[in-house]
Amino acid sequence: MRLRGAWGHEAQALAAVHGRAFAGGWSGAEIAGLLDGPGGFALLVEDGDAPFGFILCRAVADEAEILTLAVDPAARRRGLALALVQAAVGAARMAGAQSLFLEVAHDNAPALALYAKAGFAQVGLRRGYYDRGANPSADAVVMRLDLGPSV
Ligand SMILES: CC(C)(COP(=O)(O)OP(=O)(O)OC[C@H]1O[C@@H](n2cnc3c(N)ncnc32)[C@H](O)[C@@H]1OP(=O)(O)O)[C@@H](O)C(=O)NCCC(=O)NCCS
């Protein structure tokens, strides 16, 4: 198992992981657009050539954001997401960010537990943020991790 930076040309492989983790996962083009956009960066975990988890972030000025995080269902509860979040924290610090933000659905218990374990705290709630089609929309919990002043 290896954790490393991911690049725009790998977006299609990341989209395959995203599609296995989320109903209505993001396309390769969407992921490439975010990864190659201002401040975009991603980290993946792989075994051989196949990624089975990744985190996609954006760092602009002194703030960074986790845009998405996905681990293949078959590879869960092995600490991979926590390792990806911790690596993203390091990368965001290196980019000069003092805060790392994210949004997560209020009913996503695994992710809420993961982010709490990583040290994030709730700083807000966006009502009806996630459109779920025929189902009621879901609130987004806004979480923040203080990265401290850049050195
Ligand atoms: C959320 C997700 C990324 C977690 O990935 P993972 O690799 O299984 O997580 P880890 O093994 O690193 O778990 C770290 C900690 O998070 C918490 N956690 C993770 N999954 C959990 C679950 N199903 N139930 C309760 N707590 C959970 C636990 O505290 C866990 O530590 P522990 O195993 O020592 O108890 C994964 O379930 C996933 O891809 N879900 C679908 C996509 C998603 O919701 N992404 C996040 C929102 S952007």
PDBQT file of the ligand as one rigid body, heavy atoms in Angstrom, charges set to zero:
ROOT
HETATM    1  C1  LIG A 201     -16.046   7.945   5.355  1.00  0.00    +0.000 C 
HETATM    2  C2  LIG A 201     -14.975   7.068   4.703  1.00  0.00    +0.000 C 
HETATM    3  C3  LIG A 201     -14.062   7.935   3.824  1.00  0.00    +0.000 C 
HETATM    4  C4  LIG A 201     -14.156   6.415   5.826  1.00  0.00    +0.000 C 
HETATM    5  O1  LIG A 201     -13.100   5.642   5.214  1.00  0.00    +0.000 OA
HETATM    6  P1  LIG A 201     -12.302   4.510   6.028  1.00  0.00    +0.000 P 
HETATM    7  O2  LIG A 201     -11.007   4.291   5.320  1.00  0.00    +0.000 OA
HETATM    8  O3  LIG A 201     -13.183   3.337   6.250  1.00  0.00    +0.000 OA
HETATM    9  O4  LIG A 201     -12.057   5.229   7.438  1.00  0.00    +0.000 OA
HETATM   10  P2  LIG A 201     -10.916   4.830   8.496  1.00  0.00    +0.000 P 
HETATM   11  O5  LIG A 201     -10.703   3.355   8.496  1.00  0.00    +0.000 OA
HETATM   12  O6  LIG A 201      -9.725   5.702   8.277  1.00  0.00    +0.000 OA
HETATM   13  O7  LIG A 201     -11.637   5.224   9.864  1.00  0.00    +0.000 OA
HETATM   14  C5  LIG A 201     -11.070   6.149  10.781  1.00  0.00    +0.000 C 
HETATM   15  C6  LIG A 201     -12.077   6.402  11.875  1.00  0.00    +0.000 C 
HETATM   16  O8  LIG A 201     -13.269   6.999  11.340  1.00  0.00    +0.000 OA
HETATM   17  C7  LIG A 201     -14.420   6.488  12.018  1.00  0.00    +0.000 C 
HETATM   18  N1  LIG A 201     -15.222   5.649  11.116  1.00  0.00    +0.000 N 
HETATM   19  C8  LIG A 201     -14.917   5.290   9.855  1.00  0.00    +0.000 A 
HETATM   20  N2  LIG A 201     -15.925   4.541   9.322  1.00  0.00    +0.000 NA
HETATM   21  C9  LIG A 201     -16.852   4.416  10.294  1.00  0.00    +0.000 A 
HETATM   22  C10 LIG A 201     -18.116   3.750  10.356  1.00  0.00    +0.000 A 
HETATM   23  N3  LIG A 201     -18.603   3.052   9.312  1.00  0.00    +0.000 N 
HETATM   24  N4  LIG A 201     -18.837   3.855  11.494  1.00  0.00    +0.000 NA
HETATM   25  C11 LIG A 201     -18.365   4.542  12.560  1.00  0.00    +0.000 A 
HETATM   26  N5  LIG A 201     -17.150   5.196  12.564  1.00  0.00    +0.000 NA
HETATM   27  C12 LIG A 201     -16.414   5.124  11.435  1.00  0.00    +0.000 A 
HETATM   28  C13 LIG A 201     -13.869   5.655  13.173  1.00  0.00    +0.000 C 
HETATM   29  O9  LIG A 201     -13.628   6.530  14.265  1.00  0.00    +0.000 OA
HETATM   30  C14 LIG A 201     -12.565   5.167  12.581  1.00  0.00    +0.000 C 
HETATM   31  O10 LIG A 201     -11.620   4.788  13.543  1.00  0.00    +0.000 OA
HETATM   32  P3  LIG A 201     -11.676   3.253  14.107  1.00  0.00    +0.000 P 
HETATM   33  O11 LIG A 201     -11.731   2.350  12.903  1.00  0.00    +0.000 OA
HETATM   34  O12 LIG A 201     -10.382   3.157  14.884  1.00  0.00    +0.000 OA
HETATM   35  O13 LIG A 201     -12.916   3.146  14.943  1.00  0.00    +0.000 OA
HETATM   36  C15 LIG A 201     -15.612   5.914   3.861  1.00  0.00    +0.000 C 
HETATM   37  O14 LIG A 201     -16.604   5.278   4.638  1.00  0.00    +0.000 OA
HETATM   38  C16 LIG A 201     -16.257   6.397   2.560  1.00  0.00    +0.000 C 
HETATM   39  O15 LIG A 201     -15.592   6.491   1.520  1.00  0.00    +0.000 OA
HETATM   40  N6  LIG A 201     -17.572   6.702   2.598  1.00  0.00    +0.000 N 
HETATM   41  C17 LIG A 201     -18.316   7.172   1.418  1.00  0.00    +0.000 C 
HETATM   42  C18 LIG A 201     -17.857   8.535   0.973  1.00  0.00    +0.000 C 
HETATM   43  C19 LIG A 201     -17.924   9.575   2.089  1.00  0.00    +0.000 C 
HETATM   44  O16 LIG A 201     -18.855   9.606   2.890  1.00  0.00    +0.000 OA
HETATM   45  N7  LIG A 201     -16.884  10.447   2.130  1.00  0.00    +0.000 N 
HETATM   46  C20 LIG A 201     -16.761  11.465   3.176  1.00  0.00    +0.000 C 
HETATM   47  C21 LIG A 201     -17.627  12.642   2.972  1.00  0.00    +0.000 C 
HETATM   48  S1  LIG A 201     -16.861  13.810   1.881  1.00  0.00    +0.000 SA
ENDROOT
TORSDOF 0
